[in-house]
Amino acid sequence: MRLNLKVPFAEKDQAKKLGARWDAGRKTWYIDGKADPAPFARWSPTPDDGTAGDAPARKPVAAKRQSIASKVQVGRLYVEQPRVCDCPPWEVCDACRATALSA
């Protein structure tokens, strides 16, 4: 079983010397259940059953796709839109007003 620690940044080196490990995904220090928790008592070890209850909630995939679709696409995601008329891109004429980004 894994035990999460509440290690202040100033004491991270002390925890590391005692055998604590850093979980970059959850941004927390932890020890394995095999290790003796007594030296880590000042950082109040709490059991972790492996569920991501304390991890930040993830956005649904549909919301992520929507946010990507609303951004200007560059690189491999870029898709050129067909031109409606021959006016310069910074001007909006009557023919291209429906497809213009700004009115």
C-alpha positions, 0 to 999 in steps of 0.5 A: 500500500502506498502512503502519501506524505505532506512534505513542504518544499524546504524539507524535500531533500530530507524526505528523499534521503529517508527514502520518499519518492516523488510522484510527478503526476499527482505532485506529491511525495509518497512511500511504499507500504513496505517502508517503515512509516515511523521516520515519516511521521512528521509529514503525516502519512496517509494511505492511498488505495490507488484511486485518483480521488485527490487528483484533479478532475479530468475534462471530458473528451468532447470538451477537449475537442471543442476547445481545440476546434475553437483555437487557430490551428497551426502545423499538422492540424491546419486545414485551409478553408476555401476562399469565398471572394478575392478581397484581402483577408483583413477586409470583410466584403458582402460576399464573405461576411458570413464566413468572416471571423469578426464582423 
